[in-house]
Amino acid sequence: MRSPAELDHVRWHDLTHAHGPAEDVPELIRALYADEDDTVGEAVHELYGTIHHQGTVYPASAPAVPFLAHAVLHAPGRRDELLMLLAALAEHDPEHTESPSWPGSSVAAICAELARVLPDLLPCLGDPERSVRRAALRVVAAAAGQLPPEVRATAERRVDELYATDPVAAVRADALVVLDRFGRESAAFDSPLPEVRLAAAMLAAERSGPPYEKQLVEVLAEDGAEADPGDDGFPWAGTTSQEDRLTGLLIRDADAGLAAAARWIAAGDPGARGSRLGRQIAETWRDREAEVLALMLAALPHQRDTRAAAHCLTTIGAWIERLPEPGADLRDALYGHARGEEETAAPALLALVRSRDPRALELVLGDPGPEALSAAASCFPEAADRLIPAMRRTLAAGATGNGAIALIDALAQCGAAARQAQPELLDCLRTRRAAVVAARRIGRGGVVTPEITSLLHDAAQSTDSSLSAAAVVAHHRLTGEAAPALRVFEGLLTAQGPVHWHLSSLQSLGSAAAPLLPLVEPLLAARYEWTRMAAAEAHHRITGSPERAVPILAALVGPTPVGLCALKALAAIGGVPDELRPTLRSFAFSPLRLLSAMPFSQVHPDEELRTLARALLTAD
């Protein structure tokens, strides 16, 4: 260890941390000895942002270790936080120690320093404060693989004593984890302490991987209801809490996770942990929607407040369209909540609409919110004559932002009847409310009047580049005049900044955009993948030739948002290269979701990816 008196013996100005030269580290370490707790807390916070920043360590980190160890033993407080900082600094994947780059790395230097000071820190394992003992165990765990034999033997003996005698079950459970880091496997499933049984089961599950044995699932479900009792839920490496570590294990085995979620929900869903686990399983695994929605229905009566209930209802709404025929009990529950408190009524109504329950239509028309109206237009197209007047009134009342966008997009579901909303669309364009989507909708409406062309001309002069592009594309659709669009897009494609949005708009001009090919073709080799994708799609739409577009799009196909867009572009061109068939099969038949939900997306991207992949495989 090194005392603050030795801080000036280190050339801190030659070392760096997250924000540059480490000249401020001595001041921060001295502040750990202040009498004012706020001063100490601020210093700890700053150290987490400098010598350890979001999981990264730096050249200045290792020299700080002996000073931090001294502060643990001699500073007036926050010993548990300082121990956790030491553990965080030394955190590493054991496999990385086999890498050729390990010996010269900052984390290797930290572990070496920690191994030197660990004998002085071992008495913290016997500290009267439980939080200090738990934090000290994490320090031992972080350094376990890098200790000299004699230090390792002493540390292992002290941890073994803690496991056998500590009066706090959570500390014993932590000790079991540390012993596992020393290579001491223990199947303590018969321990009288739930925390120890849970720790043993989690370690066994990590070793075996999924699917887990029935005994493990039983322990995880029974003893995991409260994953980390107490208020000092210190993390282990790679997680933010014991609960996150348990959740991560259960999500890896969908059957185990659903069993645990059902057990916790049946016990009253304490802390909404069962419903939250069910929601995460639906977001991770395909084709588990029916089981998850049954859990959400069972969890609804147990929710302690409207916010928790709204989360369950939102989950139901997200997946209910995946059920071939939602049951009457589920639809009745949604109907009841849709007529209840405001915070739960909105997600319940949206879910009821998506279940295509006829009662939903009457509720939507009685209180026509933008999101519910938009969903109703998609789910009840036969009711367009009743929905359009409500949509018009909502737009005329001043709907803005995402609500107005949803309403305008929903008009596309209403066919020719959507032309009734032309006055409201023009007002949106005039007042710049959801003006971009309004311009696009006007362009597709097929109606040309002096008022419309005048409004589009004004919008084309906007400083909002997206609106300018949408306006000239709409003008071209309605009049066939390409010159205004060519002038605008020439400026947009030569301006600084991202251009992929403009390339996507440019596609609508088709062959009329041929004069812009000299600007489009260099973008086929752009560094940004979204730009390459949009340029390839635009090139095909302009030239009618797939020759240059297909190789670029094929190279981009993957389980990413841009990869999905590239696949859709290939499908629109007329097929995919044979070499993509294995990729398509992985998209079509993966049991795991390959894409996450996107805000404001009508269709889950993963469902879109799977459906498209299956269609392309079938077509071939």
C-alpha positions as CSV (number, residue, x, y, z in Angstrom):
1,M,0.0,0.0,0.0
2,R,1.0,3.6,-0.4
3,S,-0.1,6.5,1.7
4,P,-1.1,10.0,0.4
5,A,2.3,11.3,1.4
6,E,3.7,9.3,-1.5
7,L,1.4,10.6,-4.2
8,D,3.9,13.1,-5.4
9,H,6.4,10.3,-6.0
10,V,4.3,9.2,-9.1
11,R,4.7,11.1,-12.4
12,W,0.9,11.5,-12.8
13,H,1.4,14.1,-15.5
14,D,3.0,11.5,-17.7
15,L,0.0,9.1,-17.2
16,T,-3.5,9.4,-18.8
17,H,-7.0,8.5,-17.8
18,A,-10.4,8.9,-19.5
19,H,-10.2,12.7,-19.9
20,G,-6.5,13.1,-20.7
21,P,-3.5,13.7,-18.3
22,A,-4.0,12.3,-14.9
23,E,-2.7,15.3,-12.9
24,D,-6.0,15.5,-11.0
25,V,-5.7,11.9,-9.5
26,P,-3.6,12.9,-6.5
27,E,-6.2,15.6,-5.5
28,L,-9.0,13.0,-5.8
29,I,-7.2,10.4,-3.7
30,R,-6.4,13.0,-1.0
31,A,-10.1,14.0,-0.9
32,L,-10.9,10.4,0.1
33,Y,-9.5,11.3,3.6
34,A,-11.8,14.3,4.1
35,D,-14.1,14.5,7.1
36,E,-17.0,15.7,5.0
37,D,-18.9,12.6,3.5
38,D,-20.1,14.6,0.5
39,T,-16.5,15.5,-0.4
40,V,-15.5,11.8,-0.2
41,G,-18.5,10.8,-2.3
42,E,-17.7,13.3,-5.0
43,A,-14.1,12.0,-5.1
44,V,-15.3,8.4,-5.5
45,H,-17.6,9.5,-8.3
46,E,-14.9,11.3,-10.1
47,L,-12.5,8.4,-9.8
48,Y,-15.2,6.2,-11.4
49,G,-15.2,8.7,-14.3
50,T,-11.5,9.0,-14.8
51,I,-9.4,6.0,-13.9
52,H,-12.4,3.7,-14.6
53,H,-14.8,5.0,-17.2
54,Q,-17.7,2.8,-18.4
55,G,-15.7,-0.4,-18.0
56,T,-12.4,1.0,-19.5
57,V,-9.2,1.4,-17.6
58,Y,-6.1,3.5,-18.4
59,P,-2.4,3.8,-17.7
60,A,-3.1,5.9,-14.6
61,S,-5.4,3.2,-13.2
62,A,-2.8,0.7,-11.9
63,P,-0.6,3.3,-10.1
64,A,-3.8,4.4,-8.2
65,V,-4.4,0.9,-6.8
66,P,-2.0,0.9,-3.8
67,F,-3.3,4.4,-2.8
68,L,-6.9,3.2,-3.0
69,A,-6.0,0.2,-0.9
70,H,-4.5,2.5,1.8
71,A,-7.7,4.6,1.7
72,V,-9.9,1.5,2.3
73,L,-8.1,0.9,5.6
74,H,-7.4,4.5,6.7
75,A,-10.0,6.8,5.2
76,P,-12.9,7.7,7.4
77,G,-15.7,6.1,5.3
78,R,-17.1,4.6,2.1
79,R,-14.8,1.6,2.4
80,D,-17.3,-0.6,0.6
81,E,-17.4,1.9,-2.4
82,L,-13.6,2.0,-2.5
83,L,-13.4,-1.8,-2.5
84,M,-16.0,-2.0,-5.3
85,L,-13.9,0.5,-7.3
86,L,-10.9,-1.8,-6.8
87,A,-12.9,-4.8,-8.0
88,A,-14.2,-2.8,-11.0
89,L,-10.7,-1.8,-12.0
90,A,-9.5,-5.4,-11.9
91,E,-12.5,-6.9,-13.7
92,H,-11.5,-9.0,-16.7
93,D,-12.5,-12.0,-18.7
94,P,-10.2,-14.9,-17.5
95,E,-9.7,-16.0,-21.2
96,H,-8.1,-12.6,-21.9
97,T,-5.1,-13.6,-19.8
98,E,-4.1,-16.0,-22.5
99,S,-3.9,-13.3,-25.1
100,P,-0.5,-12.1,-26.3
101,S,-1.6,-8.5,-25.5
102,W,-2.4,-9.3,-21.8
103,P,1.1,-8.7,-20.3
104,G,1.3,-5.1,-21.4
105,S,-2.3,-4.2,-20.8
106,S,-3.6,-1.7,-18.2
107,V,-5.8,-4.3,-16.6
108,A,-2.9,-6.8,-16.2
109,A,-1.0,-4.0,-14.4
110,I,-4.0,-3.4,-12.2
111,C,-4.3,-7.1,-11.3
112,A,-0.6,-7.2,-10.5
113,E,-0.9,-4.2,-8.1
114,L,-4.0,-5.7,-6.6
115,A,-2.3,-9.0,-6.0
116,R,0.4,-7.1,-4.1
117,V,-2.0,-5.3,-1.8
118,L,-4.5,-8.0,-1.3
119,P,-2.9,-9.5,1.9
120,D,-3.5,-6.1,3.5
121,L,-7.1,-6.0,2.4
122,L,-8.1,-9.6,3.5
123,P,-9.0,-8.4,7.1
124,C,-11.9,-6.6,5.4
125,L,-13.5,-10.0,5.0
126,G,-14.1,-9.9,8.8
127,D,-15.4,-6.3,8.9
128,P,-18.5,-5.8,11.1
129,E,-20.3,-4.2,8.2
130,R,-21.9,-6.6,5.8
131,S,-21.5,-4.3,2.8
132,V,-17.7,-4.1,3.4
133,R,-17.5,-7.9,3.6
134,R,-19.4,-8.3,0.4
135,A,-17.4,-5.7,-1.4
136,A,-14.1,-7.3,-0.2
137,L,-15.3,-10.7,-1.6
138,R,-15.6,-9.0,-5.0
139,V,-12.1,-7.7,-4.8
140,V,-10.8,-11.3,-4.0
141,A,-12.9,-12.6,-6.9
142,A,-11.5,-10.0,-9.4
143,A,-7.9,-11.0,-8.5
144,A,-8.4,-14.7,-7.9
145,G,-6.8,-15.9,-11.1
146,Q,-3.7,-13.6,-10.8
147,L,-2.6,-14.3,-7.2
148,P,0.7,-15.9,-6.2
149,P,0.3,-19.4,-4.6
150,E,0.9,-18.3,-1.0
151,V,-1.5,-15.3,-1.3
152,R,-4.1,-17.5,-3.1
153,A,-4.0,-20.1,-0.3
154,T,-4.5,-17.5,2.4
155,A,-7.3,-15.8,0.5
156,E,-9.0,-19.1,-0.2
157,R,-8.8,-20.1,3.5
158,R,-10.3,-16.8,4.6
159,V,-13.2,-17.0,2.1
160,D,-13.8,-20.6,3.1
161,E,-14.2,-19.5,6.8
162,L,-16.6,-16.8,5.7
163,Y,-18.7,-19.3,3.7
164,A,-18.9,-21.6,6.8
165,T,-19.5,-19.0,9.6
166,D,-20.8,-15.6,8.4
167,P,-24.1,-14.8,10.0
168,V,-25.4,-13.1,6.8
169,A,-26.7,-15.6,4.2
170,A,-26.0,-13.2,1.3
171,V,-22.3,-13.0,2.4
172,R,-22.1,-16.8,2.5
173,A,-23.6,-16.9,-1.0
174,D,-21.0,-14.4,-2.2
175,A,-18.3,-16.5,-0.6
176,L,-19.5,-19.5,-2.5
177,V,-19.1,-17.6,-5.8
178,V,-15.6,-16.6,-4.9
179,L,-14.7,-20.2,-4.0
180,D,-15.9,-21.1,-7.5
181,R,-13.5,-18.6,-8.9
182,F,-10.8,-20.5,-7.1
183,G,-11.9,-23.7,-8.8
184,R,-13.9,-25.0,-5.9
185,E,-17.2,-26.3,-7.4
186,S,-20.0,-26.8,-4.8
187,A,-23.5,-28.1,-5.4
188,A,-25.0,-26.7,-2.2
189,F,-28.5,-27.3,-3.3
190,D,-29.4,-28.8,0.1
191,S,-28.2,-25.7,2.0
192,P,-30.8,-24.5,4.5
193,L,-30.1,-20.9,3.2
194,P,-32.1,-19.9,0.1
195,E,-29.4,-17.4,-0.9
196,V,-26.7,-20.1,-0.9
197,R,-28.9,-22.6,-2.8
198,L,-29.6,-19.9,-5.4
199,A,-25.9,-19.0,-5.7
200,A,-25.0,-22.7,-6.2
201,A,-27.8,-23.1,-8.8
202,M,-26.7,-20.0,-10.7
203,L,-23.1,-21.2,-10.8
204,A,-24.2,-24.7,-12.0
205,A,-26.3,-23.1,-14.7
206,E,-23.4,-21.0,-15.8
207,R,-21.2,-24.0,-16.1
208,S,-23.8,-26.3,-17.8
209,G,-25.5,-23.8,-20.1
210,P,-29.0,-24.3,-21.3
211,P,-31.2,-26.3,-21.2
212,Y,-30.9,-26.5,-17.4
213,E,-31.5,-29.6,-15.4
214,K,-34.9,-29.8,-13.6
215,Q,-33.3,-29.4,-10.2
216,L,-31.6,-26.2,-11.2
217,V,-34.8,-24.7,-12.6
218,E,-36.6,-25.6,-9.4
219,V,-34.0,-23.8,-7.2
220,L,-33.8,-20.8,-9.5
221,A,-37.6,-20.4,-9.5
222,E,-38.1,-21.1,-5.8
223,D,-35.2,-19.2,-4.3
224,G,-34.8,-16.5,-7.0
225,A,-38.0,-14.8,-6.1
226,E,-35.9,-12.3,-4.2
227,A,-32.5,-12.5,-5.9
228,D,-30.5,-10.3,-3.6
229,P,-32.1,-9.5,-0.2
230,G,-30.8,-6.3,1.5
231,D,-29.9,-2.9,0.2
232,D,-26.3,-3.5,-0.9
233,G,-26.9,-5.3,-4.2
234,F,-23.3,-5.1,-5.4
235,P,-22.7,-6.3,-8.9
236,W,-20.5,-9.2,-10.1
237,A,-18.5,-8.8,-13.3
238,G,-20.5,-8.1,-16.4
239,T,-23.9,-7.3,-14.6
240,T,-25.4,-4.5,-12.8
241,S,-27.0,-6.6,-10.0
242,Q,-27.6,-10.1,-8.8
243,E,-31.1,-9.9,-10.2
244,D,-29.7,-9.1,-13.7
245,R,-27.4,-12.0,-13.5
246,L,-30.3,-14.3,-12.6
247,T,-32.5,-12.9,-15.3
248,G,-29.8,-13.3,-17.8
249,L,-29.5,-17.0,-17.0
250,L,-33.3,-17.5,-17.1
251,I,-33.7,-15.8,-20.4
252,R,-31.1,-18.1,-22.0
253,D,-33.5,-21.0,-21.4
254,A,-37.0,-20.0,-22.4
255,D,-38.7,-22.9,-20.7
256,A,-36.9,-22.3,-17.4
257,G,-37.6,-18.6,-17.6
258,L,-41.3,-19.1,-18.2
259,A,-41.5,-21.6,-15.4
260,A,-39.8,-19.1,-13.0
261,A,-42.0,-16.3,-14.2
262,A,-45.1,-18.3,-13.7
263,R,-44.0,-19.3,-10.1
264,W,-43.3,-15.6,-9.2
265,I,-46.5,-14.4,-10.7
266,A,-48.5,-17.0,-8.8
267,A,-46.9,-15.8,-5.7
268,G,-48.2,-12.3,-6.3
269,D,-45.6,-11.0,-8.8
270,P,-43.5,-9.2,-6.1
271,G,-41.7,-6.3,-7.6
272,A,-43.3,-7.2,-10.9
273,R,-40.3,-9.5,-11.4
274,G,-42.3,-12.3,-13.0
275,S,-44.1,-10.1,-15.5
276,R,-40.9,-8.4,-16.3
277,L,-39.1,-11.7,-17.0
278,G,-42.0,-12.8,-19.2
279,R,-41.7,-9.6,-21.2
280,Q,-38.0,-10.1,-21.7
281,I,-38.5,-13.7,-22.9
282,A,-41.0,-12.5,-25.5
283,E,-38.4,-9.9,-26.6
284,T,-35.7,-12.6,-26.8
285,W,-37.4,-15.7,-28.2
286,R,-39.7,-16.3,-31.1
287,D,-43.0,-18.2,-30.9
288,R,-43.4,-17.9,-27.1
289,E,-46.1,-15.1,-27.3
290,A,-49.0,-17.3,-26.3
291,E,-47.3,-18.4,-23.1
292,V,-46.1,-14.9,-22.3
293,L,-49.5,-13.3,-22.8
294,A,-51.1,-15.9,-20.5
295,L,-48.5,-14.8,-17.9
296,M,-49.4,-11.2,-18.4
297,L,-53.1,-11.9,-18.0
298,A,-52.4,-13.8,-14.8
299,A,-50.1,-11.0,-13.6
300,L,-52.6,-8.1,-14.1
301,P,-54.6,-8.6,-10.9
302,H,-51.3,-8.6,-8.9
303,Q,-49.9,-5.2,-10.1
304,R,-49.4,-2.8,-7.2
305,D,-50.0,0.4,-9.3
306,T,-51.3,1.5,-12.6
307,R,-47.8,1.9,-14.1
308,A,-47.0,-1.7,-13.5
309,A,-50.4,-2.7,-14.9
310,A,-49.7,-0.5,-18.0
311,H,-46.5,-2.4,-18.6
312,C,-48.4,-5.7,-18.7
313,L,-51.0,-4.3,-21.0
314,T,-48.3,-2.8,-23.3
315,T,-46.7,-6.2,-23.5
316,I,-50.0,-7.8,-24.5
317,G,-50.6,-5.1,-27.1
318,A,-47.1,-5.7,-28.6
319,W,-47.7,-9.4,-29.2
320,I,-51.4,-10.1,-29.3
321,E,-51.5,-10.0,-33.1
322,R,-49.3,-13.1,-33.0
323,L,-52.1,-15.1,-31.5
324,P,-54.3,-16.9,-34.1
325,E,-57.4,-16.1,-32.0
326,P,-57.1,-14.3,-28.7
327,G,-59.2,-15.9,-26.0
328,A,-62.4,-14.4,-24.7
329,D,-60.9,-14.1,-21.2
330,L,-58.0,-12.1,-22.5
331,R,-60.2,-9.8,-24.6
332,D,-62.7,-9.3,-21.7
333,A,-59.8,-8.3,-19.4
334,L,-58.6,-5.8,-22.0
335,Y,-62.1,-4.4,-22.4
336,G,-62.4,-3.9,-18.7
337,H,-59.1,-2.0,-18.5
338,A,-59.9,0.0,-21.6
339,R,-62.8,1.5,-19.7
340,G,-60.8,2.1,-16.6
341,E,-58.1,4.5,-15.4
342,E,-56.5,6.7,-18.0
343,E,-53.0,5.3,-17.6
344,T,-54.1,1.7,-18.2
345,A,-57.0,2.5,-20.6
346,A,-54.7,3.6,-23.5
347,P,-52.5,0.5,-23.7
348,A,-55.5,-1.8,-23.0
349,L,-57.5,-0.2,-25.8
350,L,-54.6,-0.5,-28.2
351,A,-54.3,-4.2,-27.4
352,L,-58.1,-4.7,-27.7
353,V,-58.0,-3.1,-31.2
354,R,-55.1,-5.4,-32.2
355,S,-57.2,-8.4,-31.0
356,R,-59.8,-7.2,-33.5
357,D,-62.5,-7.4,-30.8
358,P,-65.6,-5.5,-32.3
359,R,-66.1,-3.7,-29.0
360,A,-62.8,-1.9,-29.6
361,L,-64.1,0.0,-32.5
362,E,-66.9,1.6,-30.5
363,L,-64.5,2.6,-27.7
364,V,-62.1,4.1,-30.3
365,L,-64.8,6.2,-31.9
366,G,-66.0,7.3,-28.4
367,D,-62.6,8.6,-27.5
368,P,-60.5,8.8,-30.7
369,G,-56.8,9.1,-29.8
370,P,-54.3,9.2,-32.6
371,E,-52.6,5.8,-31.8
372,A,-55.8,3.9,-31.4
373,L,-57.3,5.4,-34.5
374,S,-54.2,4.5,-36.5
375,A,-54.4,0.9,-35.2
376,A,-58.1,0.7,-35.9
377,A,-57.6,1.8,-39.5
378,S,-55.2,-1.1,-39.9
379,C,-57.3,-3.7,-38.0
380,F,-60.8,-2.6,-39.2
381,P,-60.4,-1.5,-42.8
382,E,-64.0,-2.2,-43.4
383,A,-64.9,0.6,-41.0
384,A,-63.0,3.3,-42.9
385,D,-66.2,5.3,-43.5
386,R,-66.6,5.6,-39.7
387,L,-62.9,6.1,-38.9
388,I,-62.0,8.8,-41.4
389,P,-64.4,11.4,-39.9
390,A,-62.8,10.8,-36.5
391,M,-59.3,11.0,-38.0
392,R,-60.2,14.3,-39.7
393,R,-61.6,15.8,-36.5
394,T,-58.5,14.8,-34.6
395,L,-56.2,16.3,-37.3
396,A,-58.3,19.5,-37.5
397,A,-58.1,19.8,-33.7
398,G,-54.4,20.4,-34.0
399,A,-52.8,16.9,-33.6
400,T,-49.0,17.2,-33.8
401,G,-45.9,15.2,-33.6
402,N,-46.0,11.4,-33.6
403,G,-49.8,11.4,-33.2
404,A,-50.3,13.4,-36.4
405,I,-47.8,11.2,-38.2
406,A,-49.7,8.1,-37.1
407,L,-53.0,9.5,-38.3
408,I,-51.7,10.5,-41.7
409,D,-49.9,7.2,-42.2
410,A,-53.1,5.4,-41.2
411,L,-55.0,7.1,-44.1
412,A,-53.0,4.8,-46.4
413,Q,-55.1,1.9,-45.1
414,C,-58.3,3.6,-46.2
415,G,-57.9,3.6,-49.9
416,A,-59.6,6.2,-52.1
417,A,-61.8,7.2,-49.2
418,A,-58.7,8.9,-47.6
419,R,-59.2,11.7,-50.1
420,Q,-61.9,13.0,-47.8
421,A,-59.1,14.1,-45.5
422,Q,-57.4,16.3,-48.1
423,P,-58.4,19.6,-46.4
424,E,-56.8,18.4,-43.1
425,L,-53.6,17.3,-44.9
426,L,-53.3,20.6,-46.6
427,D,-53.7,22.4,-43.3
428,C,-51.0,20.1,-41.8
429,L,-48.7,21.1,-44.6
430,R,-49.6,24.8,-44.3
431,T,-49.1,24.9,-40.5
432,R,-46.0,22.5,-40.6
433,R,-47.7,19.9,-38.4
434,A,-46.3,16.4,-39.5
435,A,-45.6,18.3,-42.8
436,V,-43.2,15.7,-44.3
437,V,-45.7,12.8,-44.1
438,A,-48.5,15.2,-45.1
439,A,-46.6,16.2,-48.3
440,R,-46.0,12.5,-49.1
441,R,-49.7,11.6,-48.6
442,I,-50.8,14.6,-50.7
443,G,-48.5,13.4,-53.5
444,R,-50.1,10.0,-53.4
445,G,-53.6,11.4,-53.4
446,G,-53.6,12.2,-57.1
447,V,-55.5,15.5,-56.7
448,V,-53.9,18.6,-58.4
449,T,-55.2,22.1,-57.6
450,P,-53.6,25.5,-57.7
451,E,-53.7,25.5,-53.9
452,I,-51.9,22.2,-53.7
453,T,-49.1,23.1,-56.1
454,S,-48.7,26.5,-54.3
455,L,-48.3,24.8,-50.9
456,L,-45.9,22.3,-52.3
457,H,-43.9,25.0,-53.9
458,D,-43.6,26.9,-50.6
459,A,-42.7,23.7,-48.8
460,A,-39.9,23.0,-51.3
461,Q,-38.2,26.2,-50.2
462,S,-38.2,25.1,-46.6
463,T,-34.9,25.0,-44.7
464,D,-36.0,21.5,-43.4
465,S,-34.3,19.3,-46.0
466,S,-36.7,16.4,-45.4
467,L,-39.7,18.6,-46.0
468,S,-38.1,20.1,-49.1
469,A,-37.4,16.7,-50.5
470,A,-40.9,15.4,-49.7
471,A,-42.5,18.4,-51.3
472,V,-40.7,18.2,-54.7
473,V,-41.3,14.4,-54.9
474,A,-45.0,15.0,-54.3
475,H,-45.0,17.8,-56.9
476,H,-43.4,15.4,-59.4
477,R,-45.9,12.7,-58.6
478,L,-48.8,15.1,-59.3
479,T,-47.5,17.1,-62.2
480,G,-44.8,15.0,-63.8
481,E,-42.4,18.0,-63.7
482,A,-38.9,16.8,-62.7
483,A,-37.0,20.1,-62.9
484,P,-37.8,21.4,-59.4
485,A,-37.0,18.0,-57.9
486,L,-33.7,17.8,-59.7
487,R,-32.7,21.2,-58.5
488,V,-33.5,20.4,-54.9
489,F,-31.9,17.0,-54.8
490,E,-28.8,18.2,-56.5
491,G,-28.4,20.6,-53.5
492,L,-29.2,17.9,-51.0
493,L,-26.8,15.4,-52.4
494,T,-23.9,17.8,-52.5
495,A,-24.4,19.3,-49.1
496,Q,-22.5,18.3,-46.0
497,G,-23.9,15.7,-43.7
498,P,-25.9,12.4,-44.1
499,V,-27.6,11.9,-47.4
500,H,-29.2,8.5,-47.1
501,W,-32.6,9.9,-46.2
502,H,-32.5,12.0,-49.4
503,L,-31.5,9.0,-51.5
504,S,-34.5,7.1,-50.2
505,S,-36.8,10.0,-51.2
506,L,-35.0,10.3,-54.6
507,Q,-36.1,6.8,-55.5
508,S,-39.6,8.0,-56.1
509,L,-38.5,10.0,-59.2
510,G,-37.4,6.8,-61.0
511,S,-35.8,7.3,-64.3
512,A,-36.6,11.0,-64.1
513,A,-33.6,11.3,-61.7
514,A,-31.1,10.1,-64.4
515,P,-29.4,13.5,-64.5
516,L,-28.4,12.9,-60.9
517,L,-26.6,9.6,-61.5
518,P,-23.2,11.3,-61.4
519,L,-23.9,12.2,-57.8
520,V,-25.4,8.9,-56.9
521,E,-22.8,6.5,-58.3
522,P,-19.9,7.6,-56.0
523,L,-22.2,7.0,-53.0
524,L,-22.3,3.3,-53.9
525,A,-18.9,3.0,-52.3
526,A,-19.6,5.3,-49.3
527,R,-18.2,4.2,-45.9
528,Y,-21.6,4.5,-44.1
529,E,-23.6,1.4,-44.8
530,W,-27.0,3.2,-44.8
531,T,-25.7,5.4,-47.6
532,R,-24.5,2.5,-49.6
533,M,-27.8,0.7,-49.2
534,A,-29.9,3.8,-50.2
535,A,-27.6,4.6,-53.1
536,A,-27.9,1.0,-54.4
537,E,-31.6,1.1,-54.2
538,A,-31.8,4.5,-55.9
539,H,-29.4,3.4,-58.6
540,H,-31.7,0.5,-59.5
541,R,-34.8,2.6,-59.4
542,I,-33.2,5.2,-61.7
543,T,-31.5,2.9,-64.2
544,G,-33.8,-0.2,-64.0
545,S,-30.7,-2.4,-63.9
546,P,-29.9,-4.5,-60.9
547,E,-26.3,-5.2,-62.0
548,R,-24.6,-2.7,-59.6
549,A,-27.2,-2.7,-56.9
550,V,-27.5,-6.4,-56.1
551,P,-23.9,-7.1,-55.0
552,I,-24.0,-4.1,-52.7
553,L,-27.3,-5.0,-51.2
554,A,-26.4,-8.7,-50.8
555,A,-23.3,-7.7,-48.9
556,L,-25.3,-5.7,-46.5
557,V,-28.0,-8.3,-45.7
558,G,-27.8,-9.4,-42.1
559,P,-29.8,-9.4,-38.8
560,T,-29.5,-5.6,-38.5
561,P,-31.9,-2.7,-39.4
562,V,-29.9,-1.8,-42.5
563,G,-29.6,-5.5,-43.3
564,L,-33.4,-5.9,-43.3
565,C,-33.8,-2.9,-45.5
566,A,-31.2,-4.3,-47.9
567,L,-33.2,-7.6,-48.0
568,K,-36.4,-5.8,-48.7
569,A,-34.7,-3.9,-51.5
570,L,-33.5,-7.2,-53.0
571,A,-36.9,-8.7,-52.8
572,A,-38.4,-5.6,-54.6
573,I,-35.7,-6.1,-57.3
574,G,-36.9,-9.6,-57.9
575,G,-35.0,-12.1,-55.8
576,V,-31.8,-12.8,-53.9
577,P,-28.5,-14.4,-54.9
578,D,-28.3,-18.1,-54.2
579,E,-25.3,-17.6,-51.9
580,L,-27.8,-15.9,-49.5
581,R,-30.0,-18.9,-49.0
582,P,-28.2,-20.2,-45.9
583,T,-28.6,-16.7,-44.4
584,L,-32.3,-16.7,-45.3
585,R,-32.7,-20.1,-43.6
586,S,-31.1,-18.7,-40.5
587,F,-33.5,-15.7,-40.6
588,A,-36.5,-17.9,-41.2
589,F,-35.9,-20.7,-38.6
590,S,-33.9,-19.1,-35.8
591,P,-35.6,-19.7,-32.4
592,L,-34.2,-16.5,-31.1
593,R,-35.2,-13.0,-32.2
594,L,-32.6,-11.5,-34.4
595,L,-33.9,-7.9,-34.4
596,S,-35.2,-5.8,-31.6
597,A,-38.4,-3.8,-31.6
598,M,-38.2,-0.3,-33.1
599,P,-40.1,2.7,-31.8
600,F,-43.2,3.6,-33.8
601,S,-42.8,0.5,-36.0
602,Q,-46.2,-1.0,-37.0
603,V,-44.6,-4.4,-37.5
604,H,-41.9,-5.9,-35.3
605,P,-38.7,-5.9,-37.4
606,D,-37.9,-9.5,-36.4
607,E,-41.3,-10.7,-37.6
608,E,-40.8,-8.8,-40.8
609,L,-37.3,-10.4,-41.3
610,R,-38.6,-13.9,-40.7
611,T,-41.7,-13.5,-42.9
612,L,-39.7,-12.0,-45.7
613,A,-37.0,-14.7,-45.5
614,R,-39.6,-17.5,-45.6
615,A,-41.4,-15.9,-48.6
616,L,-38.1,-15.6,-50.5
617,L,-37.2,-19.2,-49.7
618,T,-40.6,-20.4,-50.8
619,A,-40.6,-18.3,-54.0
620,D,-37.3,-19.9,-55.1
